[in-house]
């Protein structure tokens, strides 16, 4: 039995089928949008980028 929980590590794949959420970084969200050729302003904040995700 484990007494200490091991951290769960997951890697977000911007080319995958899972849409980014607030858990992803701005860079990850931009990578997702770039992979789908969705334009955004370079100064856009996380909230604005997530709106584009849909």
KAMO-V138594 format. One record per pair of residues at least 24 apart in sequence whose ideal C-beta (glycine too) atoms are under 10 Angstrom apart, sorted by the first residue. I is the first residue (numbers start at 1). J is the second residue. D is the distance in whole Angstrom. If there is no record, write none. Layout:
# KAMO-V138594
I/J/D  I/J/D
This chain:
# KAMO-V138594
19/50/9  19/53/5  19/54/7  20/46/9  20/49/8  20/50/7  20/53/6  21/50/7  21/53/9  22/46/7  22/47/9  22/50/7  24/49/9  24/50/9  24/53/10  26/50/10  29/53/7
